[in-house]
Amino acid sequence: MNETINSIERKVSAYIHIPFCEHICYYCDFNKVFLEGQPVDEYVEMLLKEMKIMIEKYPVKKLETLYVGGGTPTSLSAKQLDRLLSGARDILPFEDGKEFTVEANPGDLTQEKLRVMKNYGVNRLSMGVQTFDNQLLKKIGRKHTAEDVYQTMRFLEEENFRNVSIDLIYALPGQTLAGYRETLHQALALDLPHYSLYSLILENKTMFMNWVRQGRLQFPDQETETRMFEETIEAMEKQNRHQYEISNFGMTGYESQHNLMYWNNEHYFGFGAGASGYLENKRYRNKGPIQHYLRPLREEKLPVLEIEELSMKNQIEEEMFLGLRKKTGILKKHFYDRYHQTIESLYSEVLNDLVYEGLLVNEEKRIYLTPKGTFLGNNVFERFLLEK
């Protein structure tokens, strides 16, 4: 098996990580730190330095998408945001008009910060709303209220900024089906072009996990969680927000191009503390703690913690896991062009079994999950692990 892919044909995106938060949510296990007392200005400078070094090392003609996530990017001041975005636009080969997303928290966004973003070509915002139930927001450690969401939306409308996505989480502790329906109703009433909906996953080293171990939290049962997911799909479809990936719904033309890069198993730079990237046939991850990230960059070295070289087998497995998350599934021709083998030659038995079980559709040009397969996504994905 040839171990590398023709990486020249691969599209490339970039993710920029801002690890600072003014408040830590109880369920979050992303790389983040309290903003207060952190060397934020130096962090921004070192981020730009990392971009310079990486772009020299892996020159690319153009980036498909740019995404600034966190943490909370809007916890930066307008001045820091200006420095970051102007520097990134100088260093990175990114063209105006391509999708440029920044994550924002309701209540954190000011007119000044939004103008800075627009000035550097930011054309999409992703907001972590999670729920419209103020009691639940408190319970999960969010500092915003439903009213903050409405205020931010009004302000965005005044600024004529409409390409906004919101994240919601379902199966929260103590959340009822009726309560979730209300959140879904309020979310759709905002008439946004894109919604991401995730069930709560309990992660180690979070406050939530500690409380669960102490028996202090009650979560909806599996049946209620499944019903929440089913009703989400129905409600979104009614409003013409089609499910184009297991957890993502959008109007046609408003699908997240950046996330599609991940699901299409394309390449991307990961800039910042704890960020991950995928270039050539290597996945890499940066050091997470802020000082560990800054130290090597002060000496013009990259802050990489680990690099994993993916064999052809690994790449194919990832192609299957990621590609089948999309509603359209995997195109057989695309798979063959990339790996010089047919899906059938590797997986004929698995495909037949999954079709028989009603979890997969195998058409002449593509394979994709059935609605039943979508609900059992992870069980389906692990069937595509190749033998050694």
N, C-alpha and C positions, 0 to 999 in steps of 0.2 A: 504493500500500500504506500503510495506517495504521501509523505507526512505533511506537506504544505499545500496551501491553496494559493492560487494566483491572487495575491492581495491587491494588485493594481486595480482589479475590477471592483473591489469592495468600496462601498460608500463609507464615509467617515463622519461621525458627529463628535460633539464635545459636551461633557458634563462638568460643571464647576460647583464645588461644594463649599457652602458657608456653614460652618458648624455651630455658630452662635445662636443661642436662644435666650429670650428674656425670662423664660419660664420652661421647665421641663415637664412634659406630659407623662402621666403615670404608665402609659402603655408603650412608650417609644423606646426602641433600642438602636436608633440610628446614632451615628457618631455626632455627639453634640456636647456643648459645655455652656454654663451660664455666661452670659455676655459680660457681666460686670468684672472689671479688673483684668480682662483679657487683652493681649497685645493685638487688637483688631487691625490697626493701621499697618503694623509689620506683617500681619497675616496676609493682607491684601497685596502688599509689595512682593511677598514671597510667592504668592499664587501666580502673579504675573511673571515672576522669574521662572517658575516651573513651566509655565506655558512656553516661554522663549526657548528653554532648553529642550523641551519635548518636540517643539515644532522644527527645531534644527535637526534633532535626531530622527524624527519621522516626518519628513516634509510631505505635506499634502497640498493639492491644488486648491481644494475648496472643502468647506464643511457643509454638510447637509442641514444640520440643525444645531442649535446652541441651547443649553438648558442650565439655569442657575437654580440649584436646590439646596436643601438644608436638613437640619437646622432651620433657621429663619433668615433668608436673604434680606427681608425687609427690616431686620433688626439693625442693619447697617445704617449709618446716618446718610443723608443725601450726598454729602461730600465724599464719604467712603464709597458709596455706590457709584458716584461719578468717576472716581479714580479707577475702580474695578472695571466698569463697563468701557470706559474710554481706553484703558490699557488693553483689555481683551480684544476690542475692535481693532486696535493698532497691530496687535501681535497675530491674531488668528485670521486665517483666510475665509472670512465669513461675509457673505453678500447681503445687502439690504433686501428685504422681501422674503427671505427664507424664514422658517419658523424659529422664533427666538422667545423662549419661555422663561419667566421668573416665577418662583413660588412666593406667595405672599400670605400673610396672616390677616384675617379680618381685624380691622382696628389699627393695624400697624402702618397701613399705607397712607402716605400724605400726598398732597398735590405736588409738592416739590419732588418727592421720590418718583412719583409716576412720570413727571416731566423729564426727569433724568433718564428714566428707562426709555421713554418714547424717543428721546433725543438720540439714543444709541441703537435704535431699531428694534427694541423689545415690542413684540406684537401679540403676545399671548401671556395670560396670567393663570396660574394654578393656585387655588385657594383651599387651605385645609379647614373645612367647615365642620366636618364629622357628624354633627347632629344639630337640629334646631331646638332641642329640648334643653333649656338652661340648667335644669337640675342635673341632667346627664353630663352636660359640658363640665360642670363643677366636679362631678364624680370622677371624670376621666382626666382631670387636671388641666383642662383648657382654660385660658384666661379670658377668651372672648365670650360674648353673649350673642344670641340670635339677633338682637338689635344692632350689634356691631356689623353683622353680615349685611343687614339691610342698608345700613348707613354707607358701608363701603360700596355696595352695588349702586346706590343712588349716585354716589360720587363718581364712580366709573362711567355711569351713563352720561352724567354731565360732561365728562371729559371725552365722551364718544369712544370709550374703550370697551368693545363688545366681545372680543375673543377671550372669554373667561371660562375656565373649567373649575368645578368644585369637587373636592373629595368628601365622601361620606363614609362612615364606618357603621356596619350593622352587627347585630349580636353583641351589643354592649352590655355591661353588667346591669341587670335590673330592667333592661329594655323589653317592652312588650311589643307584640305584633301591631296592636293599635297605635302605640307610640311611634313605632317605626313608619307606619303608613302616613302618619301626620308629617313626619320629617320628609318623607318622599314627596308628599303633596306640596309642601312648602318649597322644596328644592326645585321641583318642576315648574312651580308658579313663577320662579325667577326667569324662566324661559331662556336658559343659557344654552350655548351650542354644544357643550360637552360636560359629561359627568363621569367620575370614577367612583366605584363603590366596592368596598372591601369588607370582608368579614373580619372581626377582630381576631388577630392571632396572638396568643400568649407567648411572649418572648422571655427567655431567661434574662436575669439581671435587670428586670423592670420592677417597679413598685407593684404593679398588678400581679406579677407572678408570685411575689412574696406574700401578697394578701390572699391569693388563691390557696397557697400552701398553708396559710393560717386559718383557712375556712371563712374568710371575711367577705368573699365576693360570690354572688350567684349569677350565673350566665344563662341565657335562654338555652333550651334543650335543642338537640340536633334537628328535630322536626320543625321547630319554630324558625331556626336559622335557615333551613331549606326553603320554608315558606316565604321568608323575607326575600331570599334570592329570586324565587319564582315571581313574586309580586313586583320586584324591581324590574325584571325583564319585561313583564306585561305592561307596567306603567310607562316605561321608557319607550317601548314600541308604539304605544298609543299616541305618544307625543312626537313620533318620528325621530327619536334618538335611538339609532340602531346599535345593537350590541356587536361591535366589530372585534372585540377581544373579551375574554372571560369576564373581566371586571370593568370594562370601559364601554361607554355609550356616547355616540355623537351624531350630530346632523351630518349628512353627507358633505364631505369637503372640510369638516372640522375635526377629523380624527387626529390624534396626537402623532405628528410625524416623527417626533423624537422617540416616543415609546415604540413606534413601529420599527425604528432602527434596531432596537433591542430584540423585538420579536422576530424580525427578519434575520437575526443573527449577524448583523453588520458590525462594523468596527466603530470604536469610539474612544476618545481620550477621557480619562478621569482625572480632573485637576482638583487638588485640595486635600486636606487631612482626611484620611480614611476612605478616599474616593477609589473606585475601581475602574479599570479601563480594559479594553480588548483591542490589541493591535497585532497585525500579522497573525501568527497563530498562538499568541501569548495573551493570557489574562494576567493582570497585575493589580496589586492593591497597595495603596500608600499607607504610611504609618498614621495611626489615628490620633494619639494625644498631640495637642497643639505644639508643645515644645519639641517633641520627637520629629514632628513634621518640619518645623522651622530650622532645626539645627543643621541638617545636611544642606539645605538651600542657602543658608548663610555662607556656606563654603562652595557654592556653585555645583552641589551634587544633588541628584534626584532623591526624593524621600521615599523610595519604594521599599515596602516591607517584604513582599513576596511576589514571585513571578511563577506562573504555572504554564508550562508549554503543553498545548493541547495536541494530542495525537489525532489522526484522521478519525479514529473511532470516537474520541471525545467530541470532536466537532460535529460529527453526524448525530450523536445522541442529543447534543444541545440544539441542533437544527430541528430535531423532532419535538423536543419538549417545548421550545419557544414557538415554533411555527404552528403547532396545533392549538396554541392559546388563541390564535386568530380565528375568527368566524369563517374566513375564507380558506383556512387550513394551509396546506403546503402544495405548491404546484410541482408536478412531477418533472416537468422539463427543467425548471429552475434547480431542482435537486440534482438532476443528472448533469446539468451544465457545471454545477459547483463541485460535485464529487465524482463525476465520471462513472457512476454506478446508478442503477435504478433502485427506487425504494423497494420494489418487489423482490429484487435479487437479494436484498438484505433482510426483508421483513415479511415475506409472503405469508408465513404461518401466523404471525402476530396479526397481520391485517385481516386475514380470514376469520380468526377467532373474534377479533373486536367487531367485525361486521356482523358475525353470527350473534354476538351478545347485544347487538343494537347500540353499540357505543361509537361506531365509526362509519362514515360513508366513504366508499372507495370508488371514485369515478374514473373515467378514462384520463382526465387531465389533472385531477387533484384528489387529495384525501382531506377530510375534515370531520370534526366531532359532531355527533348528533346532540340534541338537547340533553339527553340522558348522559352522554359522554362528557358534556360540559360540566354537569354537576359532579361527576366523578373524575374530574380532570387529572388529579395527581395519581390516582390508581391506574389510569390509562397511560400516563407518561412513563411510569416505571416499567411498563411492558416493552418499551423501546430501548432498554439498556441492552447493548450488544454483549454477547459472551466474549470473554477474553480471546 
